[in-house]
Amino acid sequence: MAHALTPSATPPRAEEGANQPDLDGEAVWEARRDLAACFRMAARNGFEEGICNHFSALVPGYDDLFIVNPYGYAFRELTASQLLICDFHGNVVSGDGQPEATAFFIHARVHKNLPRARVAFHTHMPYATALSMTDGDPLIFAGQTALKFYGRTAVDENYNGLALDEREGDRIAAAAGDADIVFMKHHGVLVLAPTIAEAWDDLYYLERACEVQCLALATGRSVTPVSTAIAEAASRQMREGDAESARLHLLSLRRQLDAEEPAYRT
C-alpha cells in the first residue's frame, strides 16, 4: 500500500536566510521531539496502519519546509532524529531516506495550499475510518466529545485511489476548505491544526468520539444528536480553552514517554 517517492528534478533549496532559524537549532529540534512523541503515542493507541500513515509539521520559522516521517518505519520506531525535513518539490533538505509518496503529495500540497494548516496528521485509525465508509455525515453530534468537532468537519466525497501526484494533493486540500477535520471517504482522516499539540489533541479525541459512536450504533438503538443550539454552545466552550488544553495534553504525552520510551527524543 505504501510507495517510495521519486524526488523531482528541482534543484535543492537555497540555504536559509539570515532571519530564518538554523535547521539544527533548538526550536526545530523541539518540534521534532513533539512530533516524535505524537508518533509514539499514536502507535500505543493503535492509530497507525503499518508504515502507511504520516504526520507533518512546517519547520518553525519556515513556510516552505516541513518535517515528516521517512518511508519504511512504523510509528513506534520513530525518533526525533529520524524525521525528515523536505521542501515542496520533493527534496530532502535534512535527514536520511525519503518520505512515502502519498505522504509527500498529500502533505506538501496541503501545507502549500492551506497556510493555516501548519500541521497535518493523516491516519487510517479504525473507528474514524469506519465512519468514513458509511453513508451520510460520519459524525453524529450526540456525545460530548464529538461536540469538540461541531462545525469543524468536512467530507472528501471523491475518493480517487492513492495520492500519487500533485493534482490529487491539490484536490484533497480544496476539499478541506476551512475545516480542521477531513473525513476522506473510503480512506481515513486528515487533521489540520496550527500547532503539533492541537493536531494531537484533535486526533486523539476524534478517534475517541468515533469509537463511542460506533459502540452506540452497535447497540441497535437510535442515537439522538444534541440540539443545534446546545451543540454550538458546547463547541464554543470547548474551543475557548482548546489551545492550552492541547499544550498540556502534549506535555503529558512527553512526560509518559520520557519515563517509559525516552529514545523518542534522540
C-alpha positions as CSV (number, residue, x, y, z in Angstrom):
1,M,0.0,0.0,0.0
2,A,2.9,2.4,0.6
3,H,5.0,3.8,-2.3
4,A,8.5,5.3,-2.3
5,L,8.8,8.8,-3.6
6,T,11.0,9.7,-6.5
7,P,12.3,13.3,-6.0
8,S,11.7,15.9,-8.6
9,A,14.5,17.3,-10.7
10,T,14.1,20.7,-9.0
11,P,17.5,21.9,-7.6
12,P,17.9,21.7,-3.8
13,R,16.5,24.6,-1.9
14,A,18.9,27.5,-1.2
15,E,20.4,27.9,2.3
16,E,18.2,29.6,4.8
17,G,18.3,33.4,5.1
18,A,19.8,35.3,7.9
19,N,16.4,35.8,9.6
20,Q,15.4,32.2,9.5
21,P,16.3,29.7,12.2
22,D,19.0,27.1,11.9
23,L,17.6,23.7,10.8
24,D,19.6,22.2,13.7
25,G,18.5,24.8,16.2
26,E,16.6,24.1,19.4
27,A,13.2,25.3,18.1
28,V,13.4,22.8,15.2
29,W,14.6,20.0,17.5
30,E,11.8,20.7,19.9
31,A,9.3,20.4,17.0
32,R,11.0,17.1,16.0
33,R,10.6,15.8,19.6
34,D,7.0,16.9,19.8
35,L,6.2,15.1,16.5
36,A,8.2,12.0,17.5
37,A,6.2,11.9,20.7
38,C,2.9,12.0,18.7
39,F,4.1,9.1,16.5
40,R,5.0,7.0,19.5
41,M,1.7,7.7,21.3
42,A,-0.3,7.2,18.2
43,A,1.2,3.7,17.9
44,R,0.3,3.0,21.5
45,N,-3.3,3.9,20.8
46,G,-3.5,1.9,17.6
47,F,-4.0,4.9,15.3
48,E,-1.4,3.9,12.8
49,E,-1.6,1.3,9.9
50,G,1.7,-0.4,9.2
51,I,4.1,2.0,7.5
52,C,1.4,3.8,5.5
53,N,0.3,6.8,7.7
54,H,2.0,10.1,8.1
55,F,2.3,13.2,10.3
56,S,3.9,16.5,9.2
57,A,4.5,20.0,10.5
58,L,6.0,23.1,9.0
59,V,9.5,23.8,10.3
60,P,9.4,26.6,12.9
61,G,10.3,29.8,11.1
62,Y,9.7,28.5,7.6
63,D,6.6,28.4,5.4
64,D,8.1,26.2,2.7
65,L,9.8,23.3,4.6
66,F,8.1,20.6,6.5
67,I,9.0,17.8,8.9
68,V,7.6,14.3,8.0
69,N,8.2,10.7,8.8
70,P,10.5,8.7,6.5
71,Y,9.2,5.8,4.3
72,G,9.6,2.3,5.8
73,Y,9.3,2.9,9.5
74,A,6.4,2.1,11.8
75,F,5.3,4.9,14.2
76,R,6.6,3.1,17.2
77,E,10.1,3.1,15.8
78,L,10.5,6.8,15.1
79,T,12.8,9.1,16.9
80,A,13.3,12.9,16.5
81,S,16.5,12.5,14.5
82,Q,14.9,10.0,12.0
83,L,12.4,12.6,10.9
84,L,13.0,14.3,7.5
85,I,12.8,17.9,6.5
86,C,11.5,18.3,3.0
87,D,10.7,21.1,0.6
88,F,7.6,21.3,-1.5
89,H,9.5,19.9,-4.6
90,G,10.3,16.5,-3.0
91,N,13.8,17.3,-2.0
92,V,15.0,16.1,1.4
93,V,16.8,19.1,2.9
94,S,17.7,17.3,6.2
95,G,17.7,13.6,7.1
96,D,18.3,10.2,5.6
97,G,15.7,8.5,3.4
98,Q,12.7,9.7,1.6
99,P,9.1,10.3,2.5
100,E,6.5,7.8,1.4
101,A,5.0,9.1,-2.0
102,T,1.4,9.6,-0.8
103,A,2.8,11.4,2.3
104,F,4.6,13.9,0.1
105,F,1.8,14.5,-2.3
106,I,-0.8,15.0,0.4
107,H,1.3,17.0,2.9
108,A,3.3,19.2,0.6
109,R,0.2,20.3,-1.3
110,V,-1.9,20.8,1.9
111,H,0.8,22.9,3.5
112,K,1.4,24.9,0.3
113,N,-2.3,25.5,-0.4
114,L,-3.6,26.0,3.1
115,P,-1.1,28.2,5.0
116,R,-3.2,27.9,8.1
117,A,-2.5,24.2,8.2
118,R,1.0,24.3,9.8
119,V,0.4,20.7,11.0
120,A,-1.3,17.8,9.2
121,F,-1.9,14.4,10.6
122,H,-3.2,11.6,8.3
123,T,-4.2,8.2,9.6
124,H,-6.4,5.2,8.9
125,M,-7.3,4.9,12.5
126,P,-10.0,2.3,12.8
127,Y,-13.1,4.0,14.2
128,A,-12.8,7.2,12.2
129,T,-12.0,5.3,9.1
130,A,-15.0,3.0,9.7
131,L,-17.3,6.0,9.8
132,S,-15.7,7.4,6.6
133,M,-17.1,4.3,4.9
134,T,-20.7,4.8,5.9
135,D,-23.5,6.7,4.2
136,G,-24.3,10.3,5.3
137,D,-22.3,12.5,7.7
138,P,-19.7,10.5,9.5
139,L,-20.2,12.1,12.9
140,I,-23.4,12.2,14.8
141,F,-23.1,15.0,17.3
142,A,-24.6,13.0,20.1
143,G,-21.8,12.7,22.6
144,Q,-19.9,15.5,24.4
145,T,-16.5,14.5,22.9
146,A,-18.0,14.7,19.4
147,L,-19.1,18.3,20.1
148,K,-15.5,19.4,20.1
149,F,-15.7,19.0,16.3
150,Y,-19.1,20.6,15.7
151,G,-18.8,22.9,12.7
152,R,-15.2,21.9,12.1
153,T,-15.5,18.9,9.8
154,A,-15.6,18.4,6.0
155,V,-16.1,15.2,4.0
156,D,-14.0,14.5,0.9
157,E,-16.6,12.5,-1.1
158,N,-14.4,11.8,-4.1
159,Y,-12.0,9.0,-3.4
160,N,-9.6,8.7,-6.4
161,G,-7.2,6.0,-5.2
162,L,-3.7,6.6,-4.0
163,A,-2.4,10.2,-3.9
164,L,0.5,9.8,-6.3
165,D,0.6,13.2,-7.9
166,E,0.2,16.9,-7.1
167,R,-3.3,17.1,-8.6
168,E,-4.6,14.6,-6.0
169,G,-2.9,16.6,-3.2
170,D,-4.4,19.8,-4.5
171,R,-7.9,18.2,-4.7
172,I,-7.6,17.0,-1.1
173,A,-6.5,20.5,0.0
174,A,-9.5,22.0,-1.8
175,A,-11.9,19.5,-0.2
176,A,-10.6,20.6,3.2
177,G,-11.7,24.2,2.7
178,D,-11.9,25.8,6.1
179,A,-12.4,22.6,8.0
180,D,-9.9,21.2,10.6
181,I,-11.1,17.6,10.2
182,V,-11.5,16.0,6.9
183,F,-13.2,12.6,6.7
184,M,-11.8,11.1,3.5
185,K,-14.4,8.7,2.1
186,H,-13.2,5.1,1.8
187,H,-9.8,6.1,3.1
188,G,-9.2,7.7,6.5
189,V,-9.0,11.1,8.1
190,L,-6.9,14.2,7.9
191,V,-6.4,16.5,10.9
192,L,-5.2,20.1,10.2
193,A,-4.0,22.4,13.0
194,P,-1.9,25.5,13.7
195,T,0.3,23.5,16.2
196,I,1.5,20.0,16.8
197,A,-0.2,20.0,20.2
198,E,-3.6,20.9,18.7
199,A,-3.3,18.4,16.0
200,W,-2.6,15.6,18.5
201,D,-5.4,16.7,20.7
202,D,-7.9,16.7,17.8
203,L,-6.6,13.3,16.5
204,Y,-6.9,11.7,19.9
205,Y,-10.4,13.0,20.7
206,L,-11.7,12.4,17.2
207,E,-10.9,8.7,17.4
208,R,-12.5,8.5,20.9
209,A,-15.6,10.3,19.6
210,C,-15.8,7.9,16.6
211,E,-15.2,4.9,18.9
212,V,-18.1,5.8,21.2
213,Q,-20.4,6.5,18.3
214,C,-19.6,3.0,16.8
215,L,-20.3,1.4,20.2
216,A,-23.6,3.3,20.4
217,L,-24.7,2.3,16.9
218,A,-23.7,-1.3,17.7
219,T,-26.5,-1.4,20.3
220,G,-29.1,-1.2,17.5
221,R,-30.8,1.6,19.3
222,S,-31.4,5.1,17.9
223,V,-28.6,7.6,18.5
224,T,-30.1,11.0,19.2
225,P,-28.0,14.1,18.3
226,V,-27.7,17.1,20.7
227,S,-29.8,20.1,19.7
228,T,-28.1,22.5,17.3
229,A,-28.2,25.3,19.9
230,I,-26.6,23.2,22.6
231,A,-24.1,21.7,20.1
232,E,-23.0,25.2,19.0
233,A,-22.7,26.5,22.6
234,A,-20.7,23.5,23.8
235,S,-18.4,23.7,20.8
236,R,-17.7,27.3,21.6
237,Q,-17.0,26.4,25.2
238,M,-14.5,23.8,24.2
239,R,-12.7,26.0,21.7
240,E,-12.2,28.7,24.3
241,G,-9.6,26.6,26.2
242,D,-8.5,24.3,23.4
243,A,-5.1,25.6,22.7
244,E,-4.0,25.5,26.4
245,S,-5.6,22.1,26.9
246,A,-3.8,20.7,23.9
247,R,-0.5,22.1,25.1
248,L,-0.9,20.4,28.4
249,H,-2.1,17.2,26.7
250,L,1.1,17.1,24.7
251,L,3.3,17.7,27.7
252,S,1.5,14.8,29.4
253,L,2.5,12.6,26.5
254,R,6.1,13.6,26.7
255,R,6.3,13.0,30.4
256,Q,4.9,9.5,29.9
257,L,7.4,8.8,27.1
258,D,10.3,10.4,29.0
259,A,9.7,7.8,31.7
260,E,8.9,4.8,29.5
261,E,10.3,5.3,26.0
262,P,12.9,8.1,26.2
263,A,14.5,7.0,22.9
264,Y,11.9,9.1,21.0
265,R,13.8,12.2,21.9
266,T,17.1,11.1,20.3
